[in-house]
Amino acid sequence: MPAVSASLSSIQVGDISITYLPDGIHHVRPLAQYDGADEAFWASRGHVLDSDGWLVMSIGSLLVRNGDTNALIDLGFGPHSVDIADLTAGTHEGDLVGGDLLRSLAAINLAPADIDAVLFTHLHPDHIGWVDIDNEPTFTNASYFVGAKEWDYWRYGPEAGTPRAPTPARQAQLAKRISLMGDLETPVPGITAVATPGHTPGHLSFVVSSGPARAVILGDMIHCPVEIGQSELDFVFDVDPKLNRETKARIERELAQPDTVTVGPHFPNLVFGRVLPGSAPLSIDFSLSRILA
């Protein structure tokens, strides 16, 4: 069956629920997005490709509900659509479409004002798209949490001011309510930040834990499930591919531990799964999700 963007779905991690909130979809040519794989590799992995052979990446946000606290991890692409060629000077094909996040929230009877905190894995455009609408904040009651290294990279690093960086207006919106965090900090009860550099220098993943159960929210450390156990695959937009390979190898060992859910926000079809230890290459059981719509 051809791949599609992931739908609204939820899992339970102990006493904490995690809900995937769709915002849009990203279509790309797989050979252009990954180094280390050929046409035969992708032909044998049609479950992540659409009917035209394009790689499907979901775009969305993750709602973590712990008691009375509602936290979002990342904010999708926002009410926009772009031709990837416009962002890459014609070097890559594809499209990036957002706009559904607030409708997804409404489908589970929440409004933007109900969100208490927003945590960012990193600050690429497809993760900060709903920071504001027409320069007005979308989540008026939420505190923002960003990795300190990530914040400094986009303000002062070599990519500051590029199309992949937050615009000055969006940086200003973030700065109004931002708190900086580092490795192993817990900005919200039940959610711990884990440094996973490589895709960007300050990239963070998040571990949601309740009792013995936990979920690892990958962010963009791993974009596609076929990357798991395939160390030769480098994503084209990784700032430091070698470092990201080292990070993935370290985290993959954690993903195969008991009582651990893998959450891949860009995964097609379903974003929640369990890595099956002992499989070669590593494979994922995606039967965990409770589809909500």
ROTI-666876 format. One line per field, with one value per residue: residue number from 0; residue in three letters; x, y, z of N, C-alpha, C in turn. Coordinates in nm, 3 decimals, m for minus. Each point is the difference from the previous one (the first is absolute). Example, Ala and Ser with C-alpha at 12.3 -4.5 7.8 and 13.67 -1.06 7.14 Angstrom:
num = [0|1]
residuo = [ALA|SER]
n_X = [1.319|m0.035]
n_Y = [m0.569|0.105]
n_Z = [0.780|m0.072]
ca_X = [m0.089|0.082]
ca_Y = [0.119|0.119]
ca_Z = [0.000|0.006]
c_X = [0.090|m0.077]
c_Y = [0.120|0.109]
c_Z = [0.000|0.073]
END
This chain:
num = [0|1|2|3|4|5|6|7|8|9|10|11|12|13|14|15|16|17|18|19|20|21|22|23|24|25|26|27|28|29|30|31|32|33|34|35|36|37|38|39|40|41|42|43|44|45|46|47|48|49|50|51|52|53|54|55|56|57|58|59|60|61|62|63|64|65|66|67|68|69|70|71|72|73|74|75|76|77|78|79|80|81|82|83|84|85|86|87|88|89|90|91|92|93|94|95|96|97|98|99|100|101|102|103|104|105|106|107|108|109|110|111|112|113|114|115|116|117|118|119|120|121|122|123|124|125|126|127|128|129|130|131|132|133|134|135|136|137|138|139|140|141|142|143|144|145|146|147|148|149|150|151|152|153|154|155|156|157|158|159|160|161|162|163|164|165|166|167|168|169|170|171|172|173|174|175|176|177|178|179|180|181|182|183|184|185|186|187|188|189|190|191|192|193|194|195|196|197|198|199|200|201|202|203|204|205|206|207|208|209|210|211|212|213|214|215|216|217|218|219|220|221|222|223|224|225|226|227|228|229|230|231|232|233|234|235|236|237|238|239|240|241|242|243|244|245|246|247|248|249|250|251|252|253|254|255|256|257|258|259|260|261|262|263|264|265|266|267|268|269|270|271|272|273|274|275|276|277|278|279|280|281|282|283|284|285|286|287|288|289|290|291|292]
residuo = [MET|PRO|ALA|VAL|SER|ALA|SER|LEU|SER|SER|ILE|GLN|VAL|GLY|ASP|ILE|SER|ILE|THR|TYR|LEU|PRO|ASP|GLY|ILE|HIS|HIS|VAL|ARG|PRO|LEU|ALA|GLN|TYR|ASP|GLY|ALA|ASP|GLU|ALA|PHE|TRP|ALA|SER|ARG|GLY|HIS|VAL|LEU|ASP|SER|ASP|GLY|TRP|LEU|VAL|MET|SER|ILE|GLY|SER|LEU|LEU|VAL|ARG|ASN|GLY|ASP|THR|ASN|ALA|LEU|ILE|ASP|LEU|GLY|PHE|GLY|PRO|HIS|SER|VAL|ASP|ILE|ALA|ASP|LEU|THR|ALA|GLY|THR|HIS|GLU|GLY|ASP|LEU|VAL|GLY|GLY|ASP|LEU|LEU|ARG|SER|LEU|ALA|ALA|ILE|ASN|LEU|ALA|PRO|ALA|ASP|ILE|ASP|ALA|VAL|LEU|PHE|THR|HIS|LEU|HIS|PRO|ASP|HIS|ILE|GLY|TRP|VAL|ASP|ILE|ASP|ASN|GLU|PRO|THR|PHE|THR|ASN|ALA|SER|TYR|PHE|VAL|GLY|ALA|LYS|GLU|TRP|ASP|TYR|TRP|ARG|TYR|GLY|PRO|GLU|ALA|GLY|THR|PRO|ARG|ALA|PRO|THR|PRO|ALA|ARG|GLN|ALA|GLN|LEU|ALA|LYS|ARG|ILE|SER|LEU|MET|GLY|ASP|LEU|GLU|THR|PRO|VAL|PRO|GLY|ILE|THR|ALA|VAL|ALA|THR|PRO|GLY|HIS|THR|PRO|GLY|HIS|LEU|SER|PHE|VAL|VAL|SER|SER|GLY|PRO|ALA|ARG|ALA|VAL|ILE|LEU|GLY|ASP|MET|ILE|HIS|CYS|PRO|VAL|GLU|ILE|GLY|GLN|SER|GLU|LEU|ASP|PHE|VAL|PHE|ASP|VAL|ASP|PRO|LYS|LEU|ASN|ARG|GLU|THR|LYS|ALA|ARG|ILE|GLU|ARG|GLU|LEU|ALA|GLN|PRO|ASP|THR|VAL|THR|VAL|GLY|PRO|HIS|PHE|PRO|ASN|LEU|VAL|PHE|GLY|ARG|VAL|LEU|PRO|GLY|SER|ALA|PRO|LEU|SER|ILE|ASP|PHE|SER|LEU|SER|ARG|ILE|LEU|ALA]
n_X = [0.085|m0.028|0.112|m0.049|m0.039|0.068|m0.096|m0.105|0.090|m0.011|0.088|0.007|0.069|m0.028|0.015|0.090|m0.078|0.029|m0.035|0.001|0.033|m0.064|0.100|0.067|0.065|0.102|0.004|0.087|0.099|m0.018|0.035|m0.079|m0.075|0.039|0.117|0.056|m0.093|m0.030|m0.034|0.086|0.074|m0.034|0.031|0.087|m0.021|m0.088|0.008|0.112|m0.039|m0.036|m0.115|0.059|0.028|m0.077|0.105|m0.082|m0.004|m0.043|m0.089|0.045|m0.078|0.062|m0.119|0.064|m0.090|0.040|m0.104|0.013|0.118|m0.015|0.088|0.042|0.037|0.061|0.006|0.046|m0.055|m0.119|m0.081|0.090|0.042|0.101|0.062|0.045|m0.021|m0.104|0.005|0.020|m0.045|m0.109|0.069|m0.122|m0.067|m0.125|m0.088|m0.041|m0.099|m0.043|m0.047|0.021|0.105|m0.052|m0.025|0.124|0.041|m0.073|0.055|0.093|m0.078|0.108|0.025|0.056|m0.102|m0.028|0.090|0.066|0.052|0.102|0.039|0.118|m0.008|m0.038|0.066|m0.006|m0.026|0.021|0.065|m0.005|m0.072|m0.040|0.125|m0.033|m0.102|0.052|0.112|m0.108|0.031|0.023|0.099|m0.100|m0.031|0.072|0.082|0.109|0.040|0.122|0.068|0.084|0.056|m0.124|m0.038|0.115|m0.020|m0.131|0.044|0.100|m0.050|0.062|m0.109|0.043|m0.129|0.023|m0.052|0.100|0.039|m0.037|m0.106|0.051|m0.113|0.027|0.126|m0.053|m0.089|0.096|0.075|m0.124|m0.003|0.123|0.018|0.128|0.026|0.049|0.103|m0.098|m0.041|m0.083|m0.026|m0.058|m0.077|0.083|0.062|0.096|0.076|0.033|0.124|m0.043|0.121|0.004|m0.131|m0.003|0.087|m0.117|m0.013|m0.126|0.007|m0.116|0.022|m0.113|m0.006|m0.055|0.048|m0.014|m0.110|0.044|0.005|0.068|m0.014|0.017|m0.107|0.103|0.028|m0.123|0.006|0.056|m0.099|0.023|0.017|m0.094|0.121|m0.017|0.114|m0.007|m0.124|0.031|m0.072|m0.048|m0.095|0.065|0.014|m0.002|0.005|0.132|m0.019|m0.085|0.091|0.093|m0.075|m0.030|0.128|0.025|m0.086|0.042|0.109|m0.034|m0.021|0.099|0.005|m0.030|m0.130|0.056|m0.069|0.011|0.026|m0.038|0.007|0.108|m0.019|m0.006|m0.128|0.096|m0.011|m0.085|0.109|0.030|0.126|0.007|0.043|0.123|m0.083|0.022|m0.003|0.023|m0.109|m0.116|m0.058|m0.089|m0.023|0.078|m0.008|m0.064|m0.054|0.008|0.046]
n_Y = [m0.120|0.098|0.064|0.040|0.125|m0.001|m0.074|0.066|m0.015|m0.100|0.014|m0.098|0.085|m0.109|0.105|0.003|0.086|m0.058|0.114|m0.066|0.127|m0.049|0.046|m0.099|0.019|m0.082|0.032|m0.100|0.022|m0.129|m0.015|0.106|m0.069|m0.114|0.013|m0.091|0.035|m0.109|m0.005|m0.102|0.076|0.108|m0.069|m0.043|0.131|m0.058|m0.054|0.063|m0.056|0.112|0.011|0.119|m0.071|0.097|0.039|m0.059|0.125|m0.046|0.097|0.026|m0.018|m0.006|m0.038|0.049|m0.086|0.075|m0.064|0.117|m0.052|0.094|m0.084|0.087|m0.099|0.113|0.087|m0.107|0.006|m0.008|0.104|m0.083|0.024|m0.083|0.040|m0.123|m0.002|0.069|m0.099|m0.077|0.114|m0.077|m0.022|0.022|m0.112|0.044|m0.027|0.106|m0.067|0.110|0.016|m0.127|0.055|0.118|m0.049|m0.048|0.115|0.067|m0.092|0.040|0.100|0.040|0.115|0.091|0.063|m0.126|0.049|m0.075|m0.087|0.055|m0.123|0.048|m0.097|0.088|0.092|m0.113|0.055|m0.129|0.068|0.116|m0.067|m0.047|0.044|0.046|0.083|0.043|m0.054|m0.073|m0.018|m0.124|m0.032|0.078|m0.119|m0.028|m0.067|0.058|m0.121|0.054|m0.091|0.022|m0.116|m0.047|0.067|m0.030|m0.124|0.014|0.048|m0.085|m0.118|m0.091|m0.054|0.087|0.029|m0.132|m0.055|m0.073|0.123|0.012|0.056|0.120|0.009|m0.119|0.036|0.113|m0.073|m0.081|0.107|0.031|m0.133|0.018|m0.128|0.014|m0.112|m0.097|m0.079|m0.091|0.115|0.028|0.062|m0.118|m0.015|m0.102|0.115|m0.081|0.108|m0.051|0.037|0.029|0.053|0.076|m0.019|0.053|0.098|0.062|m0.095|m0.002|m0.117|m0.064|m0.029|m0.061|0.017|m0.117|m0.014|m0.130|0.060|0.001|0.121|m0.029|0.132|m0.049|0.074|0.074|m0.060|m0.052|0.016|m0.116|m0.087|0.014|0.116|m0.051|m0.009|0.112|m0.022|m0.065|0.015|0.099|0.073|0.048|0.027|m0.112|0.084|m0.104|m0.056|0.017|0.119|0.023|m0.060|0.069|0.108|m0.032|m0.035|0.112|0.072|m0.060|m0.001|0.125|0.019|m0.086|0.089|m0.086|m0.002|m0.003|0.111|m0.026|0.131|m0.025|0.127|m0.035|m0.105|m0.070|0.009|m0.035|0.076|m0.088|m0.049|m0.130|0.034|m0.095|m0.027|m0.008|0.089|m0.051|0.127|0.096|m0.053|0.056|m0.025|0.028|m0.105|0.099|0.069|0.091|m0.034|0.132|0.006]
n_Z = [0.000|m0.086|0.032|0.117|0.016|0.114|0.052|0.049|0.098|0.088|0.100|0.088|0.073|0.066|0.081|m0.097|m0.066|m0.116|m0.058|m0.115|m0.023|m0.104|m0.072|m0.058|m0.113|m0.012|m0.130|m0.008|m0.086|0.024|m0.128|m0.007|0.084|m0.051|0.062|m0.079|m0.089|m0.069|m0.129|0.000|0.079|m0.070|m0.108|0.091|0.004|m0.079|0.122|m0.037|m0.115|m0.065|m0.063|0.014|0.109|0.048|0.073|0.088|0.040|0.116|0.013|0.123|0.105|0.117|0.039|0.106|0.046|0.101|0.048|0.060|m0.027|m0.092|m0.050|m0.089|m0.077|m0.035|m0.104|m0.065|m0.121|0.056|m0.013|m0.049|m0.121|m0.025|m0.108|0.031|m0.130|0.048|0.089|m0.107|m0.053|0.000|0.114|0.054|m0.030|m0.003|0.094|0.065|0.058|0.061|0.125|0.042|0.060|m0.024|m0.122|0.003|0.052|m0.086|m0.077|0.088|m0.045|m0.065|0.063|m0.081|0.058|m0.034|m0.084|0.089|m0.086|m0.067|m0.033|m0.036|m0.093|m0.091|m0.072|m0.068|m0.119|m0.025|0.095|m0.063|m0.092|0.120|0.002|m0.120|m0.002|m0.115|0.051|0.017|0.130|m0.038|0.081|0.030|0.048|m0.108|0.080|m0.054|m0.040|m0.009|m0.065|0.100|m0.034|m0.007|0.106|0.056|m0.045|0.016|0.113|0.026|m0.035|m0.075|0.053|0.088|m0.013|m0.003|m0.113|0.050|0.020|0.128|m0.054|m0.022|m0.073|m0.049|m0.019|m0.041|m0.069|m0.042|m0.024|m0.031|m0.030|m0.045|0.025|0.029|m0.065|0.078|m0.019|0.001|m0.051|0.099|m0.114|m0.026|0.107|0.007|m0.034|m0.044|m0.012|m0.118|0.019|m0.123|0.009|m0.108|0.011|0.120|0.023|0.013|m0.092|0.045|0.060|0.019|0.127|m0.032|0.131|0.032|0.125|m0.029|m0.039|m0.125|m0.055|m0.109|0.010|m0.123|m0.032|m0.044|0.115|m0.011|m0.131|m0.028|0.017|m0.130|0.065|0.077|0.050|m0.072|0.062|m0.116|0.047|m0.082|0.083|m0.113|0.090|0.028|0.101|0.083|m0.123|0.013|0.056|m0.099|m0.079|0.066|m0.014|m0.125|m0.015|0.067|m0.068|m0.111|0.074|0.022|m0.129|0.003|0.100|0.098|m0.019|m0.120|m0.017|m0.128|0.001|m0.125|0.035|m0.071|0.078|m0.114|m0.029|0.083|0.108|0.056|0.058|m0.007|0.026|m0.090|0.124|m0.049|m0.054|m0.117|m0.053|0.089|0.051|m0.039|0.116|m0.096|0.074|0.050|m0.112|0.071|m0.116|m0.002|m0.122]
ca_X = [m0.085|0.083|0.010|m0.075|0.035|m0.058|m0.126|m0.016|0.010|0.041|0.045|0.010|0.129|m0.035|m0.110|0.013|m0.041|0.068|m0.087|0.056|m0.091|0.048|m0.003|0.014|0.074|0.122|0.036|0.135|0.062|0.087|0.141|0.054|0.000|0.090|0.121|0.026|m0.101|m0.023|m0.138|m0.042|m0.030|m0.131|m0.101|m0.035|m0.059|m0.114|m0.094|0.021|m0.013|m0.137|m0.024|0.090|0.137|0.055|0.006|m0.099|0.034|m0.107|0.030|m0.098|0.039|m0.034|m0.060|0.028|m0.094|0.040|m0.089|m0.063|0.097|m0.001|0.123|0.023|0.139|0.008|m0.122|m0.032|0.044|m0.089|m0.092|0.084|0.045|0.115|0.072|0.132|0.099|0.015|0.085|0.131|0.055|m0.023|0.080|m0.082|m0.141|m0.092|m0.085|m0.018|m0.133|m0.050|m0.123|m0.108|0.022|m0.107|m0.115|0.028|m0.025|m0.145|m0.060|0.006|m0.066|0.094|0.025|0.136|0.013|0.011|0.137|0.080|0.143|0.044|0.140|0.047|0.117|0.092|m0.071|m0.026|m0.133|m0.111|m0.021|m0.035|m0.090|m0.114|0.041|m0.085|m0.085|0.004|0.081|m0.064|0.027|m0.109|m0.025|0.018|0.026|0.106|0.142|0.078|0.126|0.089|0.136|0.089|0.090|m0.081|m0.031|0.121|0.041|m0.079|0.018|0.138|0.079|0.018|m0.126|m0.085|m0.045|m0.030|m0.141|m0.028|0.000|m0.119|0.006|0.015|m0.128|m0.033|0.092|m0.050|m0.113|0.053|0.077|m0.088|m0.041|0.090|0.090|0.101|0.020|0.112|m0.010|m0.053|m0.089|m0.142|m0.071|m0.140|m0.005|m0.018|0.068|0.141|0.074|0.122|0.078|0.018|0.052|0.039|m0.089|0.047|0.093|m0.069|m0.122|m0.041|m0.112|m0.065|m0.044|m0.120|0.007|m0.097|0.030|0.101|m0.026|0.057|m0.003|0.108|m0.045|0.125|0.021|0.060|0.117|m0.033|m0.114|m0.075|0.027|0.102|0.132|0.034|0.086|0.066|0.089|0.058|m0.091|0.018|m0.103|0.070|0.004|0.074|0.115|0.120|m0.046|0.078|m0.047|m0.136|0.011|0.042|m0.115|m0.100|0.046|m0.016|m0.142|m0.063|0.013|m0.105|m0.131|m0.026|m0.019|m0.140|m0.089|0.040|m0.070|0.068|m0.092|0.064|m0.099|m0.002|m0.027|m0.128|m0.100|m0.015|0.120|0.031|0.036|0.102|0.109|0.006|0.140|0.043|m0.031|0.111|0.025|m0.101|m0.131|m0.089|m0.139|m0.080|m0.137|m0.032|m0.078|m0.147|m0.038|m0.107|m0.083]
ca_Y = [0.120|0.121|0.075|0.124|0.074|m0.060|0.058|0.027|m0.125|0.020|m0.113|0.024|m0.034|0.009|0.092|0.111|m0.029|0.072|0.003|0.061|0.097|0.029|0.136|m0.002|m0.109|0.036|m0.096|0.023|m0.109|m0.067|m0.001|0.134|0.032|m0.087|m0.059|m0.134|m0.097|0.005|m0.024|m0.132|0.013|0.062|m0.085|m0.107|0.063|0.075|0.039|0.140|0.077|0.011|m0.074|0.054|m0.027|0.105|m0.027|0.075|0.038|0.069|0.127|0.020|0.034|m0.103|0.049|m0.082|0.038|m0.058|0.066|0.120|0.072|m0.028|0.047|m0.036|m0.013|0.053|0.069|m0.018|0.098|0.114|0.012|0.036|m0.106|0.045|m0.090|m0.016|0.058|0.142|0.013|m0.062|0.052|m0.096|m0.122|m0.111|0.003|m0.040|0.105|0.002|0.059|m0.004|0.075|m0.075|m0.024|0.051|m0.089|m0.123|0.030|0.012|m0.134|m0.064|0.095|0.095|0.124|0.047|0.053|m0.110|m0.052|0.061|0.005|m0.051|m0.040|m0.013|m0.085|0.089|0.117|0.002|0.057|m0.095|m0.032|0.122|0.072|0.061|0.092|0.118|0.020|0.144|0.065|m0.010|m0.134|m0.097|m0.066|0.119|m0.034|m0.099|0.030|m0.068|m0.057|m0.024|m0.032|0.116|m0.009|0.022|0.143|0.073|m0.035|0.071|0.144|0.045|m0.098|0.020|m0.001|0.112|0.081|m0.080|m0.042|m0.104|0.060|0.079|0.139|0.093|0.021|m0.119|m0.002|0.097|m0.063|m0.102|0.062|0.060|m0.094|m0.114|m0.050|m0.085|m0.125|m0.082|m0.145|m0.066|0.086|m0.036|0.128|m0.028|m0.130|m0.117|0.015|0.031|0.029|m0.079|0.056|m0.091|0.089|m0.054|0.064|0.135|m0.012|0.002|m0.081|m0.075|m0.092|0.006|m0.125|0.010|m0.117|m0.014|m0.132|m0.067|0.023|0.123|0.019|0.085|0.082|0.012|0.123|m0.024|m0.088|m0.105|0.050|m0.107|m0.126|m0.084|0.038|m0.071|m0.113|0.020|0.110|0.062|0.100|0.137|0.091|0.106|0.125|m0.011|0.092|m0.081|m0.138|m0.096|0.008|m0.055|m0.146|m0.041|0.022|m0.103|m0.128|0.004|0.001|m0.125|m0.098|0.032|m0.028|m0.144|m0.042|m0.031|0.109|0.123|0.031|0.090|0.097|0.066|0.098|0.007|m0.131|m0.012|m0.098|m0.002|0.058|m0.070|m0.140|m0.059|m0.065|m0.141|m0.039|m0.125|m0.008|0.046|0.121|0.033|0.031|0.066|m0.041|0.122|m0.036|0.061|0.123|0.005|0.098|0.083|0.055]
ca_Z = [0.000|m0.004|0.124|0.016|0.120|0.121|0.044|0.142|0.073|0.138|0.080|0.143|0.061|0.141|0.024|m0.093|m0.138|m0.108|m0.118|m0.121|m0.060|m0.136|m0.055|m0.145|m0.065|m0.072|m0.104|m0.052|m0.074|0.098|m0.037|0.022|0.144|0.076|m0.053|0.051|m0.046|m0.143|m0.040|0.046|0.143|0.017|m0.064|0.093|0.120|m0.051|0.105|0.037|m0.123|m0.052|m0.125|m0.103|0.036|0.083|0.143|0.076|0.137|0.070|0.065|0.106|0.136|0.098|0.124|0.117|0.107|0.128|0.095|m0.056|m0.084|m0.144|m0.064|m0.140|m0.047|m0.137|m0.044|m0.140|m0.100|0.000|m0.114|m0.114|m0.089|m0.079|m0.089|0.059|m0.090|0.031|0.120|m0.022|m0.127|m0.108|0.012|0.046|m0.034|0.105|0.054|0.144|0.017|0.137|0.020|0.065|0.142|0.085|m0.021|0.073|0.141|0.020|m0.010|0.133|0.091|0.058|m0.070|0.027|0.136|0.094|m0.001|0.107|m0.033|m0.130|0.002|m0.137|m0.025|m0.068|m0.049|m0.145|m0.028|0.011|0.141|0.073|m0.089|0.067|0.106|m0.011|m0.117|m0.033|0.104|0.130|0.052|m0.014|0.128|0.083|0.140|0.005|0.008|m0.103|0.046|m0.114|0.040|0.000|m0.114|m0.120|m0.006|m0.036|m0.136|m0.100|0.017|m0.021|m0.073|m0.143|m0.074|0.041|m0.112|m0.118|m0.003|0.098|0.134|0.033|m0.044|0.113|0.067|0.078|0.114|0.097|0.068|0.089|0.108|0.101|0.104|m0.013|0.104|m0.062|0.074|m0.043|0.007|0.119|0.078|m0.004|0.002|0.032|0.068|m0.085|m0.128|0.018|m0.123|m0.020|m0.111|m0.113|m0.104|m0.130|m0.097|0.030|0.114|0.128|m0.007|0.118|0.002|0.129|0.061|0.083|0.087|0.108|0.052|m0.083|m0.143|m0.055|m0.144|m0.049|m0.113|m0.073|m0.077|m0.131|0.007|m0.095|m0.077|m0.067|0.072|m0.064|0.050|0.122|m0.031|m0.129|0.035|m0.120|m0.053|0.048|m0.050|m0.071|0.074|0.126|0.004|0.024|m0.020|0.080|0.138|0.009|m0.001|0.134|0.088|m0.029|0.053|0.146|0.036|m0.043|0.108|0.097|m0.058|0.006|0.139|0.032|0.044|m0.069|m0.125|m0.093|m0.060|m0.114|m0.048|m0.146|m0.059|m0.071|0.042|0.145|0.061|0.124|m0.020|0.086|m0.070|0.037|0.023|m0.061|m0.143|m0.083|0.076|0.099|m0.055|0.095|0.010|0.002|0.037|0.129|m0.009|0.004|m0.100|0.054|m0.106]
c_X = [0.088|m0.002|m0.085|0.053|m0.072|m0.126|0.002|m0.004|0.060|0.054|0.000|0.136|m0.019|m0.123|m0.004|m0.049|0.081|m0.088|0.073|m0.106|0.050|m0.008|0.010|0.083|0.118|0.029|0.140|0.045|0.097|0.147|0.065|0.012|0.101|0.122|0.013|m0.103|m0.023|m0.146|m0.051|m0.038|m0.142|m0.111|m0.046|m0.066|m0.117|m0.097|0.020|m0.013|m0.146|m0.010|0.087|0.147|0.068|m0.001|m0.098|0.053|m0.120|0.052|m0.103|0.064|m0.041|m0.051|0.028|m0.089|0.035|m0.080|m0.069|0.092|m0.007|0.125|0.005|0.149|0.000|m0.137|m0.023|0.050|m0.088|m0.082|0.072|0.017|0.113|0.044|0.142|0.109|0.023|0.091|0.142|0.062|m0.008|0.075|m0.079|m0.145|m0.084|m0.089|m0.016|m0.127|m0.042|m0.135|m0.107|0.010|m0.115|m0.128|0.021|m0.022|m0.150|m0.068|0.006|m0.043|0.097|0.014|0.143|0.021|0.015|0.142|0.085|0.146|0.020|0.150|0.043|0.120|0.110|m0.084|m0.007|m0.145|m0.117|m0.022|m0.043|m0.111|m0.118|0.042|m0.089|m0.089|m0.005|0.065|m0.070|0.019|m0.122|m0.040|0.028|0.034|0.120|0.137|0.072|0.132|0.082|0.138|0.092|0.094|m0.074|m0.029|0.121|0.040|m0.075|0.010|0.140|0.083|0.003|m0.128|m0.096|m0.037|m0.029|m0.147|m0.034|m0.007|m0.135|0.017|0.022|m0.130|m0.036|0.096|m0.047|m0.118|0.049|0.066|m0.088|m0.029|0.092|0.070|0.097|0.025|0.118|m0.027|m0.047|m0.077|m0.146|m0.082|m0.147|m0.003|m0.029|0.073|0.144|0.066|0.127|0.073|0.023|0.052|0.035|m0.086|0.016|0.090|m0.069|m0.126|m0.023|m0.107|m0.060|m0.043|m0.118|m0.005|m0.105|0.015|0.106|m0.016|0.063|m0.019|0.112|m0.049|0.123|0.025|0.055|0.131|m0.016|m0.128|m0.094|0.031|0.106|0.140|0.044|0.077|0.073|0.094|0.059|m0.086|0.024|m0.107|0.067|0.012|0.062|0.121|0.130|m0.039|0.074|m0.047|m0.140|0.000|0.039|m0.116|m0.105|0.042|m0.018|m0.147|m0.069|0.011|m0.107|m0.138|m0.038|m0.021|m0.148|m0.076|0.035|m0.075|0.086|m0.103|0.076|m0.096|m0.007|m0.034|m0.131|m0.090|m0.029|0.130|0.044|0.034|0.098|0.107|0.012|0.144|0.031|m0.033|0.116|m0.046|m0.112|m0.132|m0.089|m0.139|m0.085|m0.143|m0.049|m0.107|m0.149|m0.042|m0.124|m0.091|0.040]
c_Y = [0.125|0.075|0.126|0.071|m0.061|0.075|0.025|m0.132|0.026|m0.130|0.043|m0.047|0.014|0.088|0.116|m0.043|0.086|m0.012|0.067|0.085|0.036|0.149|m0.001|m0.117|0.057|m0.112|0.033|m0.121|m0.072|0.003|0.136|0.033|m0.081|m0.038|m0.141|m0.103|0.019|m0.031|m0.135|0.004|0.053|m0.084|m0.111|0.054|0.090|0.046|0.144|0.094|0.009|m0.070|0.050|m0.022|0.109|m0.044|0.091|0.026|0.074|0.130|0.020|0.035|m0.115|0.065|m0.100|0.050|m0.077|0.070|0.117|0.077|m0.048|0.060|m0.048|m0.012|0.027|0.048|m0.008|0.112|0.123|0.009|0.048|m0.122|0.056|m0.112|m0.008|0.061|0.148|0.022|m0.048|0.043|m0.103|m0.130|m0.121|0.020|m0.037|0.114|m0.019|0.078|m0.014|0.067|m0.067|m0.007|0.048|m0.082|m0.132|0.019|0.004|m0.136|m0.076|0.100|0.088|0.122|0.045|0.051|m0.109|m0.055|0.079|0.019|m0.053|m0.027|m0.026|m0.094|0.081|0.104|0.009|0.044|m0.097|m0.048|0.122|0.079|0.068|0.084|0.124|m0.009|0.150|0.080|0.008|m0.142|m0.090|m0.058|0.101|m0.031|m0.092|0.063|m0.080|m0.049|m0.043|m0.035|0.120|m0.002|0.026|0.148|0.081|m0.028|0.083|0.152|0.046|m0.093|0.024|0.000|0.111|0.084|m0.076|m0.041|m0.108|0.054|0.065|0.144|0.091|0.023|m0.119|m0.016|0.096|m0.056|m0.105|0.063|0.056|m0.095|m0.121|m0.032|m0.096|m0.122|m0.075|m0.147|m0.045|0.093|m0.043|0.128|m0.012|m0.136|m0.115|0.006|0.045|0.021|m0.083|0.057|m0.107|0.080|m0.075|0.058|0.151|m0.011|m0.006|m0.083|m0.076|m0.101|0.007|m0.139|0.030|m0.126|0.007|m0.141|m0.066|0.027|0.130|0.001|0.095|0.071|0.045|0.138|m0.034|m0.076|m0.115|0.044|m0.110|m0.132|m0.087|0.037|m0.085|m0.128|0.010|0.120|0.072|0.112|0.136|0.089|0.127|0.129|m0.013|0.092|m0.077|m0.147|m0.102|0.000|m0.058|m0.152|m0.052|0.014|m0.108|m0.136|m0.006|m0.013|m0.131|m0.108|0.023|m0.039|m0.147|m0.051|m0.028|0.126|0.134|0.013|0.095|0.090|0.076|0.100|0.015|m0.133|0.004|m0.102|0.004|0.050|m0.073|m0.146|m0.049|m0.064|m0.143|m0.043|m0.133|m0.014|0.059|0.016|0.026|0.035|0.054|m0.060|0.126|m0.027|0.068|0.107|m0.024|0.112|0.077|0.056|m0.061]
c_Z = [0.000|0.133|m0.005|0.124|0.121|0.043|0.150|0.077|0.137|0.058|0.146|0.049|0.152|0.017|m0.098|m0.138|m0.096|m0.123|m0.114|m0.066|m0.140|m0.034|m0.151|m0.048|m0.077|m0.100|m0.052|m0.081|0.094|m0.035|0.022|0.148|0.080|m0.082|0.058|m0.040|m0.149|m0.032|0.050|0.148|0.018|m0.064|0.093|0.127|m0.041|0.105|0.046|m0.121|m0.041|m0.135|m0.115|0.034|0.081|0.146|0.073|0.141|0.060|0.061|0.110|0.132|0.091|0.127|0.111|0.114|0.127|0.109|m0.068|m0.094|m0.144|m0.062|m0.144|m0.024|m0.150|m0.049|m0.150|m0.090|m0.002|m0.127|m0.126|m0.091|m0.086|m0.094|0.054|m0.089|0.029|0.120|m0.023|m0.132|m0.111|0.013|0.047|m0.041|0.121|0.043|0.150|0.027|0.146|0.010|0.082|0.152|0.088|m0.017|0.073|0.149|0.028|m0.003|0.132|0.107|0.078|m0.090|0.028|0.142|0.105|0.012|0.101|m0.038|m0.141|0.010|m0.145|m0.007|m0.067|m0.072|m0.152|m0.026|0.018|0.144|0.082|m0.070|0.066|0.121|m0.001|m0.123|m0.024|0.113|0.136|0.053|m0.010|0.136|0.112|0.144|0.018|0.022|m0.108|0.059|m0.121|0.055|m0.013|m0.120|m0.131|m0.019|m0.046|m0.145|m0.103|0.013|m0.043|m0.086|m0.149|m0.082|0.043|m0.122|m0.128|0.001|0.101|0.142|0.029|m0.048|0.121|0.075|0.087|0.118|0.108|0.077|0.100|0.123|0.111|0.115|0.009|0.132|m0.068|0.087|m0.059|0.019|0.138|0.092|m0.022|0.007|0.038|0.070|m0.097|m0.132|0.025|m0.136|m0.004|m0.121|m0.107|m0.119|m0.128|m0.109|0.009|0.123|0.135|0.005|0.130|m0.037|0.140|0.044|0.090|0.086|0.110|0.054|m0.086|m0.150|m0.046|m0.151|m0.037|m0.125|m0.074|m0.057|m0.136|0.009|m0.099|m0.071|m0.047|0.070|m0.066|0.043|0.118|m0.035|m0.132|0.014|m0.122|m0.057|0.067|m0.063|m0.052|0.080|0.139|m0.005|0.016|m0.012|0.086|0.145|0.012|m0.006|0.139|0.099|m0.021|0.057|0.151|0.039|m0.040|0.106|0.107|m0.053|0.010|0.142|0.027|0.045|m0.064|m0.131|m0.082|m0.064|m0.108|m0.062|m0.152|m0.065|m0.079|0.067|0.150|0.064|0.126|m0.029|0.105|m0.087|0.053|0.018|m0.067|m0.147|m0.080|m0.144|0.102|m0.068|0.110|m0.010|0.018|0.045|0.128|m0.009|0.015|m0.093|0.049|m0.109|m0.133]
END
